[in-house]
Amino acid sequence: MAQKKNPHLKIVQPPQDLEDIKKQTGKLRREKIRKILIVAVLIILAVCGTYLLLKNQSYGQARTAAGYENNTSDSNRYVHFAKGIVRYSRDGVVFLNKKNEEQWIQPVQLQNPIIDVCEEAFAVADSGGNSIFVFTEDGLKGEIETTLPIEKITVSDQGIVSAILKNESSPKIMSYDATGNILVEQQITMSSLGYPAALDLSDDGKMLAVSYLYTEGTSLKSRVIYYNFGEEGQEKTDNQVTSDVYEDTVMAEIFFMGNSRSVAVSDHSFVIYKGKEVPEKEKEVEIRQEIRSVFHSDKYIGFILLNQDKSGYELRLYNRSGEQILNREIEGEYSNVKIDGDEIILYDGSRCCIVTVTGIIKYQNDLDVEILEIFRAAGLNRYYVMSTDELRVIYLTK
């Protein structure tokens, strides 16, 4: 009996060679990868969009996510440092973790404690006294005793401390290592230099910037001097590598933004210096309003200014190059202002205002607790708020 043929059956021709198989396989693989990449990019865009939307909108409420109590004295002061919080007072220095638990305690006796904080070290001194204590996250690194009363201090990451020591006729600027050994002693001749008004050390401790005030006839002047303690300054007189004079100007503040950039702030302007070994004036920016306070990070220079034509204050922000990137009005007066990442945090009593560097008022309300320190926490719109006896973790909500 004859077998019937199936018209739907086709004979599959074998591929011509192995190269055709590789090309087909590669094409399928590339197509699969392209689809995966498209899906991944869409997911990333959706996540980033959601993040930016939540980060850059305004919130009216702050709720408590966690609270950690620790009954202490009302005279304590607080500052954020490393992975915790420094609590300091006339009786001692304590390092707290982010659950308000004491990690170490260092008893000290200070009549008027002042503090300066760097990334890896901080120093606490007795203003008007003779004691300076240098700390790291692990505890006391060294103690320094001065021969003259302390007026101001600055500390580097290595624990090097420079201090202005009071003396009516001839003040001194002393630089010490963390264990109290004298590194540099600078006797100030007021008739030639003036009186030191402000100072700051670079993070690596190799450069010291000092602002001096002096009078010439009836004119008040400022002199900005940079001292290089490295090789570049060894052959210079008193290690001076830069010296500039400013007429009719009070340079009341000076600070570094990293090791190669620094800023001197006067009563009507600020000057940006650039250079790691020999700083040179890069730009001067005039500010035609009364400066109420100055704050900064390694990326930004900020000012709270008094409005000229109406009541209230103005928040102004510049980048490292001196270009204005933010200018907006602020309601109310705040005694404390700081910049934390890309946010400016203002607070006074229980009132708090948070502004992004793009100018969005993220939060402005009352936290119902006396704010002694506040800084950002891990996560979106979360913050640590330290009061007298409690550390709260709050989050912003509508």
C-alpha positions in Angstrom: 0.0 0.0 0.0 1.5 3.3 -1.0 2.4 5.8 1.8 0.8 9.3 1.5 3.0 12.4 1.5 2.3 15.1 4.1 2.3 18.5 2.3 3.1 20.4 5.5 6.4 18.7 6.2 9.5 20.6 5.1 13.0 19.5 5.0 15.2 21.8 7.2 18.3 22.7 5.4 21.4 22.5 7.6 23.3 25.8 8.1 25.9 26.5 5.6 28.7 26.7 8.1 29.6 27.3 11.8 30.0 31.1 11.2 26.3 31.5 10.4 25.4 29.8 13.8 27.7 32.2 15.6 26.1 35.2 13.9 22.6 34.1 14.7 23.5 33.4 18.4 25.3 36.8 18.7 22.3 38.6 17.3 19.9 36.9 19.7 22.3 37.7 22.6 22.6 41.4 21.7 18.8 41.7 21.4 18.3 40.2 24.8 20.9 42.5 26.4 19.3 45.5 24.7 16.0 44.7 26.2 17.5 44.2 29.6 19.3 47.5 29.4 16.1 49.3 28.3 14.2 47.9 31.3 17.1 48.7 33.7 17.3 52.3 32.5 13.6 52.8 32.8 13.7 51.4 36.4 16.6 53.7 37.3 14.9 56.7 35.8 11.7 55.9 37.8 13.7 55.5 41.1 15.7 58.7 40.5 12.6 60.6 39.6 10.8 59.4 42.7 13.8 60.2 44.9 14.2 63.7 43.5 10.5 64.3 43.8 10.5 63.3 47.5 13.8 65.2 48.2 12.9 68.5 46.6 9.4 69.1 47.8 8.2 70.9 50.8 7.0 69.2 54.0 4.9 70.6 56.8 5.3 68.0 59.6 8.2 66.2 61.4 7.4 62.9 63.1 9.6 61.0 65.5 11.0 57.7 64.2 13.0 56.9 67.3 14.0 58.6 70.6 17.0 57.9 72.8 17.0 59.5 76.3 20.0 60.3 78.4 19.4 62.7 81.3 22.1 65.3 81.5 22.8 68.9 82.5 21.2 71.9 80.8 24.7 73.4 80.4 25.9 70.8 77.9 26.7 71.7 74.3 26.7 69.4 71.3 28.4 69.1 68.0 28.3 66.4 65.3 31.6 64.6 64.8 32.5 61.5 62.8 30.0 58.8 63.4 28.6 60.3 66.6 28.1 63.4 68.7 30.4 65.3 71.0 28.9 66.5 74.3 31.1 69.0 76.1 30.7 71.2 79.2 32.8 72.7 82.0 33.2 69.3 83.6 34.1 67.1 80.7 33.9 65.8 77.1 31.8 62.8 76.1 31.5 61.0 72.8 28.0 59.6 72.1 26.9 57.2 69.4 23.8 57.7 67.4 21.7 56.0 70.0 22.8 58.6 72.6 24.9 56.0 74.4 28.2 57.2 75.9 31.2 55.7 74.2 33.9 57.3 76.3 34.1 60.1 78.9 37.0 62.4 79.5 36.7 64.5 82.7 38.2 68.0 82.3 37.9 71.3 84.1 37.1 74.3 81.8 35.7 77.6 82.8 34.7 78.6 79.3 34.9 75.7 76.8 35.3 76.3 73.1 35.6 73.7 70.4 37.0 73.3 66.9 36.1 70.3 64.8 37.9 68.7 61.8 36.9 65.5 60.0 39.2 63.2 62.0 40.0 65.2 65.1 38.6 67.9 67.3 40.0 70.1 70.1 38.3 71.6 73.2 40.0 74.5 74.9 39.4 76.8 77.9 38.9 80.3 76.5 40.8 82.6 78.8 42.5 79.6 80.4 45.6 77.5 79.5 44.3 74.1 78.6 43.7 72.4 75.2 42.5 68.8 74.8 42.8 67.0 71.5 40.5 64.1 70.7 39.8 61.6 68.0 36.8 59.2 67.7 38.7 56.8 70.0 39.2 59.3 72.8 41.8 61.7 74.2 44.9 62.0 71.9 46.8 64.6 73.8 46.8 67.6 76.2 48.4 71.0 75.7 49.2 73.6 78.3 49.8 77.1 77.2 51.8 79.8 78.9 49.4 82.6 78.0 45.5 82.7 78.0 43.9 81.1 75.0 41.8 83.3 72.8 41.1 81.2 69.7 42.1 77.7 68.4 42.0 75.7 65.2 42.8 72.0 64.7 43.8 69.8 61.7 43.0 66.2 61.0 46.4 65.1 62.4 45.5 66.8 65.7 47.9 69.8 65.1 46.6 72.8 67.0 47.3 76.5 66.4 46.2 79.0 69.0 46.0 82.8 69.4 47.4 83.5 72.9 46.4 86.8 74.6 49.0 89.4 75.5 48.1 93.0 75.4 51.5 94.2 74.1 52.6 91.2 72.0 50.2 88.3 71.4 51.5 84.9 70.2 50.4 82.3 67.7 51.5 78.9 68.9 51.3 75.7 66.9 51.5 72.3 68.8 51.3 68.7 67.9 48.6 66.7 69.6 50.8 65.7 72.5 51.7 69.3 73.4 55.1 69.7 71.7 55.7 73.2 70.3 56.0 73.1 66.5 56.1 76.8 65.7 56.1 79.9 67.9 55.2 83.2 66.3 55.7 86.3 68.3 53.4 89.0 66.9 54.7 92.5 66.6 51.5 94.6 66.6 53.3 97.7 65.1 54.2 95.7 62.0 51.6 93.0 61.7 48.6 94.1 63.8 46.4 92.0 66.1 45.4 88.5 65.0 41.6 88.4 64.6 41.0 85.0 63.0 42.9 81.9 62.0 42.5 78.5 60.4 44.6 75.4 59.6 44.4 73.4 56.4 43.1 69.9 56.9 46.6 68.4 56.5 48.1 70.9 59.0 50.7 72.3 56.7 49.2 75.7 56.0 48.0 78.3 58.6 46.0 81.3 57.5 45.7 84.4 59.8 43.8 87.6 59.5 45.3 90.6 61.3 43.7 94.0 62.1 45.7 97.2 62.4 45.4 101.0 62.1 47.4 103.3 60.0 46.6 106.9 60.8 42.8 107.0 60.9 42.4 104.1 58.6 41.5 100.6 59.7 43.2 97.9 57.6 43.4 94.1 57.5 46.4 91.9 56.6 45.9 88.3 55.4 49.0 86.1 55.8 49.6 82.4 54.9 52.3 80.4 56.8 53.5 77.3 55.1 55.1 74.8 57.5 56.2 72.5 54.6 59.2 72.6 52.3 57.9 75.7 50.4 57.9 77.8 53.6 61.2 76.7 55.1 63.3 79.3 53.4 60.8 82.1 53.9 60.9 84.6 56.8 58.6 83.2 59.6 57.3 80.7 57.0 55.3 83.5 55.3 54.4 82.6 51.7 51.6 85.1 51.1 50.8 88.5 52.5 48.0 90.9 51.3 46.7 94.1 52.7 43.1 95.3 52.5 42.2 99.0 53.0 39.3 100.1 55.1 38.4 96.5 55.7 37.8 94.2 58.7 38.7 90.6 57.8 36.8 89.0 60.6 36.8 85.4 59.5 39.0 83.1 57.5 38.6 79.4 56.7 39.9 76.6 54.4 37.8 74.6 52.0 40.1 71.6 51.7 43.8 72.0 51.4 44.1 74.1 48.3 41.3 76.7 48.6 40.5 79.2 51.4 38.3 82.2 52.0 38.8 85.4 53.9 35.5 87.2 54.8 35.3 90.9 55.5 32.4 93.2 56.6 31.5 93.8 53.0 33.1 91.1 50.8 34.9 87.8 50.6 38.1 86.8 48.9 38.9 83.4 47.6 42.5 82.2 47.7 43.7 79.2 45.7 47.0 77.3 45.9 48.2 74.5 48.1 51.8 75.7 48.6 51.6 79.5 47.9 48.0 80.7 48.0 47.1 83.5 45.6 44.0 85.7 45.5 41.7 84.2 42.8 38.5 86.3 43.2 37.0 89.0 45.4 33.2 89.3 45.6 31.5 92.4 47.0 28.4 92.0 49.2 26.5 95.2 49.5 24.4 94.1 52.5 25.0 93.7 56.2 26.4 90.2 56.9 24.8 88.6 59.9 26.4 85.2 59.8 28.7 83.1 57.6 28.7 79.3 57.1 30.6 77.0 54.7 31.5 73.5 53.6 34.2 72.3 51.2 31.8 73.0 48.4 29.8 76.1 49.4 30.2 79.5 51.0 27.0 80.8 52.6 25.7 84.1 54.1 22.7 85.3 56.1 22.3 88.9 55.0 20.0 91.6 56.3 17.5 92.7 53.7 18.0 96.3 52.6 14.6 97.5 51.5 12.3 95.4 53.6 12.3 93.4 56.8 13.6 89.9 57.1 16.8 88.2 55.9 18.3 86.8 52.8 20.0 83.5 52.3 22.8 83.6 49.8 25.0 80.8 48.6 28.1 80.7 46.4 30.1 77.8 45.0 33.9 77.3 45.4 34.6 79.6 42.5 32.6 82.5 44.0 29.6 82.2 41.6 26.3 82.9 43.2 24.0 79.9 43.0 21.2 80.8 45.5 19.5 83.9 46.7 16.2 83.8 48.6 14.3 85.4 51.4 14.1 83.8 54.8 11.3 84.5 57.3 12.3 84.9 60.9 15.8 85.1 62.6 17.9 82.1 63.3 20.9 82.1 65.6 22.4 78.9 64.2 23.0 78.0 60.6 25.0 75.2 59.0 25.3 73.4 55.7 25.0 69.6 55.7 25.6 68.1 52.3 23.3 69.8 49.9 21.0 71.3 52.5 21.2 74.4 54.7 19.8 73.9 58.2 18.8 77.0 60.3 17.5 76.7 63.8 16.8 78.8 66.9 15.2 77.4 70.0 12.6 74.9 68.7 12.2 76.6 65.3 13.8 74.9 62.3 14.2 75.7 58.6 15.7 73.5 56.0 16.6 74.8 52.6 18.1 72.9 49.7 21.0 74.4 47.7 18.5 74.7 44.8 16.4 77.1 46.9 13.5 74.9 47.9 12.3 75.5 51.5 12.0 71.8 52.4 10.8 72.4 56.0 9.9 75.4 58.1 8.1 74.7 61.4 8.4 74.2 65.1 9.9 70.9 66.3 8.5 71.3 69.9 11.9 70.6 71.4 14.9 72.9 72.2 17.3 72.1 69.4 21.0 71.9 70.5 22.3 70.2 67.4 20.7 68.8 64.2 22.2 66.9 61.3 21.1 64.6 58.6 20.5 60.9 59.2 20.7 57.9 56.8 17.6 57.6 54.6 15.4 60.1 52.8 14.3 63.2 54.8 15.5 61.9 58.1 17.5 63.9 60.7 19.0 63.6 64.2 17.8 66.2 66.6 19.7 66.6 69.9 17.9 68.3 72.9 18.9 68.5 76.5 18.2 64.9 77.4 17.1 63.2 74.2 18.4 62.3 70.8 15.5 62.0 68.3 15.4 60.6 64.8 12.8 62.5 62.9 11.4 62.2 59.4 9.6 64.9 57.3 6.1 64.2 56.1 3.2 66.1 54.5 
